[in-house]
């Protein structure tokens, strides 16, 4: 049985759903150790550990805003980098940690490892088309390093992902050796100006495709059924649901 930690970055748009999301996480995620809530606000929720987003990482919202110049999207890039850097900067975090988007609710008991290998979801949302090849993500990814190309028809975005810190360190080294600056600065410096205000990068696609290229025998794919929707619904066909801010009533 592989034990892992859970990381949940939380921004202002999702303050009001966090406690409910934690209830579902506590109930339905199997074999985790700690839940880390990363935010500028301490919610003091039982059975969780608070991490101040402004005190732990080598970047913060202001430093990201200075690079991107985007008031609307800097917070979005901030939470992506938080996910990637949590394994390096949260004290005593396990090598394996599951990042869950705070607007994602698991409706059934779910395991995230099988035979000590992380499980990645290869299923699209059931209720909408999710493009498998959103070009700006992969243009950005290849700028990080020439070998980082889309390696699968599978979309790497499913609003949660198991990260392995030893794999992240290899990814960072690959990129940093190529650019001679920290990974997070490479990530931000290579956002396309035409897409910064929309969606210019995906941490999930970067890690998923890096794993497909350099680590393909050390994870497994599985099919979880899910939808993007405007509220929680308890459909027995669904494993989880994501209620994005822009969809909510």
Buried (B, 14 or more C-beta within 10 A) or exposed (E): EBEBBBBBBBBEBBEEBBEEBBEBBBEBBEEBEBBBBBBEBEEEBEEBBBBEBEEBBEBBBEBBBEBBEBEEBBBBBBBBBBBBBBBBBBEEBBBBBBBBBBBBBBBBEBEBBEEEBBBBBBBBBEEEEEEEEBEBBBBBBBBBBEBBEBBBEBBBBBBBBBBBBEBBBBBBEBBBEBBEEBBBBBBBEBBBEEBBBEEBBBBBBBBBBBBBBBBEEEBEEBEBBBBBBEEBEEEEEBBBBBBBEEEBE
